[in-house]
Each structure stands twice: as C-alpha cells, then as structure tokens.
Amino acid sequence: MTVLEAIQKSADFLAKKGVESARLQAELLLAHQLGQPRMKLYLNFDRVLTADETDGLRELVKRRGNREPLQHITGSTSFQGHEIGVSRHALVPRPETELLAELGCEFLRATQAPTPTALDFGTGTGCIAITLAAKCPGASITALDLSPDALALARQNALKNLVAERIQFCLGDGFCALKSAAAINVSPRQFDLIISNPPYIASAEIETLEPEVKDFDPRAALDGGPDGLGFYRRLAAEAPEFLRPGGKIMVEFGDGQADAIKTIFENGKWIVESIQEDYSQRARILIASR
Ligand SMILES: C[S@@+](CC[C@H](N)C(=O)[O-])C[C@H]1O[C@@H](n2cnc3c(N)ncnc32)[C@H](O)[C@@H]1O
C-alpha cells in the first residue's frame, strides 16, 4: 500500500466512525507512525509502506476510530509553542486556553512588581503555568491541582520545557493546596495573577459531549457541578485572600456562561474589567480585580 492509499483508506474508516476532519487526522496519524512532519507525506505519496509501518498505522487508526483523542495517541500537543505531554490524567489543552495564557503573560510582563507572582488554579498538564514561566522569566509561578497524576504530568512537562525550577507544584483541593502540610514551604502566599481554566461543564451535560471528551478527558477536569458554575463561585469567594493589591484574576469559561459568571464575580465585590472573546468570537475569558 502506498502513502496515498493508506491515507485514503484510513480517512474513509475514520469518517465512518464519525471522526471530524478524517483526512487530516489520517495524515497526522501516518506522519506520527513514520516519524516525519505531515507535509513530507505530500512529497512521498507513491512510497510503498513496509509491513511494519502498515501494521503500526492500522493500530493507530483503530484507536482513533474508537474516538481516542489524537493527542493521546501521539502523546503530546503544542501549546503556545511548547510541547506538552498528554495522557488520560489531564485535560487535553485546548486552543482557546492559549489565549488565556497569553493574556496572563501580558499582564505579568506589565506589572511593576520586581518578581511578579502567578497561581495556576487547576493546572492539569501544566500548560498555562509552563507558558507563564517560559514567557515571563522574572515571574514566580505556583500551580495547583487536586489530581496527583495530573500534577505529576505537569511536573514532567515543566522539566521537558526547562522551567521546572520556576514552578512550585501544590497538591490539594483548591486554595487548600496552598495551606497543606506539603506546601508549608510554598511562597508566596499571595499572587499578582490568579489564572484558571476550571472544570465548567454542568454534571448532567457531560454524557452529551463527544466521545473524545466524555470518555477520555478526566471527569474531574470537566465537572463544574450541577450548573457548571461551582468553581467560579469558589474562586470569587476564596481568591481575594490570595490576591495581592493591584492583582487580577483571569478565568476561562464555557459557551453561554458569560453573564452568569460576571454576576457571580460582581456579587463577590469584584470589578469585572473585561470579557474577552476567543479566536472564534465567543465570549471566553473574564478578567477582574478587587
Ligand atoms: C479544565 S481542567 C484545566 C487544565 C489546564 N489548566 C488546561 O487549561 O488545560 C481543570 C483542572 O482542575 C483540576 N481540579 C478539579 N477540581 C479541583 C479542585 N477541587 N482543586 C484543584 N484542582 C481541581 C482538574 O484535576 C483539572 O486538572
């Protein structure tokens, strides 16, 4: 079978399984199998695959046909130019979160603090914390998560991206992670920036999501409680104690949640400075201060 035939056959199979952008996915899987950039496939359409390559591709395509996310199969994704390892233990980083990380970087770079500090609440793979550490070399970053496995993955990712010594990792339930015995040496206790992409799907909605999400992203990374807004209530109520004067909170949220979240923060005596849209013009990020 040639490269082109393998792509066509895999794409047909994936399309039948309901996978979106089946041709692109087939090309990415073959590129991964061959260990080369996707564009190189276009120069070698007539090359005949070896038996091992064909067998390897068949396995990958089967997994993707079972709706396992491409990033779980390839083992990583790109986030703000950083290679981030991905597994079942943490949410696959989404493109819209890159904007959140970018806004966080802009704010940290603009603060007058000699060593700006940031807390990534619910760090998952560590994608936001790693971006902040890499793009704001003077800043001190703390990352917390409830999941020990996610935190271990975030640590690995920080090591791989050469920023591990710039990030303190704290395990625990929300801000309690900063107060735990294990975090006794964690400093600072207050931050210029609290940044979070918390779980925000209403519990009952999770079953209606695409298989890639509901069957492969960890439930703890998705479930925002009965109305999906539980973490925003916690953040609005608990974050003030951890925010330095002049600091900001930046949170990502889901489609249709902007008004409810704005109300939650305003009721908690926050000044909502802006609601930012993502790359597809959907309200996605709230920025607030005290
Ligand atoms: C939506 S994911 C975001 C992950 C990552 N920041 C990103 O943007 O890709 C939310 C993260 O919050 C963590 N989490 C859930 N409940 C938590 C809690 N009570 N305290 C701390 N972290 C929590 C989950 O384990 C998950 O890693």
The ligand as a MOL file (V3000), in Angstrom:
LIG
                    3D

  0  0  0     0  0            999 V3000
M  V30 BEGIN CTAB
M  V30 COUNTS 27 29 0 0 0
M  V30 BEGIN ATOM
M  V30 1 C -10.4860 22.1080 32.7960 0
M  V30 2 S -9.0630 21.3500 33.5020 0 CHG=1
M  V30 3 C -7.8380 22.5620 33.0550 0
M  V30 4 C -6.4640 22.0230 32.9280 0
M  V30 5 C -5.4400 23.0120 32.3590 0
M  V30 6 N -5.3050 24.1770 33.1950 0
M  V30 7 C -5.8560 23.4380 30.9720 0
M  V30 8 O -6.3130 24.5780 30.7960 0
M  V30 9 O -5.7360 22.6330 30.0290 0 CHG=-1
M  V30 10 C -9.3360 21.6560 35.2170 0
M  V30 11 C -8.2980 21.1000 36.1860 0
M  V30 12 O -8.7640 21.3920 37.5100 0
M  V30 13 C -8.4560 20.2950 38.3530 0
M  V30 14 N -9.3700 20.3170 39.5040 0
M  V30 15 C -10.6430 19.8490 39.5780 0
M  V30 16 N -11.1540 20.0480 40.7970 0
M  V30 17 C -10.1780 20.6570 41.5120 0
M  V30 18 C -10.0950 21.1120 42.8550 0
M  V30 19 N -11.1220 20.9860 43.7020 0
M  V30 20 N -8.9420 21.6790 43.2690 0
M  V30 21 C -7.8870 21.8000 42.4300 0
M  V30 22 N -7.9100 21.3940 41.1510 0
M  V30 23 C -9.0380 20.8320 40.7010 0
M  V30 24 C -8.6260 19.0790 37.4760 0
M  V30 25 O -7.9090 17.9750 38.0020 0
M  V30 26 C -8.1150 19.6030 36.1420 0
M  V30 27 O -6.7190 19.3060 36.0030 0
M  V30 END ATOM
M  V30 BEGIN BOND
M  V30 1 1 1 2
M  V30 2 1 2 3
M  V30 3 1 2 10
M  V30 4 1 3 4
M  V30 5 1 4 5
M  V30 6 1 5 6
M  V30 7 1 5 7
M  V30 8 2 7 8
M  V30 9 1 7 9
M  V30 10 1 10 11
M  V30 11 1 11 12
M  V30 12 1 11 26
M  V30 13 1 12 13
M  V30 14 1 13 14
M  V30 15 1 13 24
M  V30 16 1 14 15
M  V30 17 1 14 23
M  V30 18 2 15 16
M  V30 19 1 16 17
M  V30 20 1 17 18
M  V30 21 2 17 23
M  V30 22 1 18 19
M  V30 23 2 18 20
M  V30 24 1 20 21
M  V30 25 2 21 22
M  V30 26 1 22 23
M  V30 27 1 24 25
M  V30 28 1 24 26
M  V30 29 1 26 27
M  V30 END BOND
M  V30 END CTAB
M  END
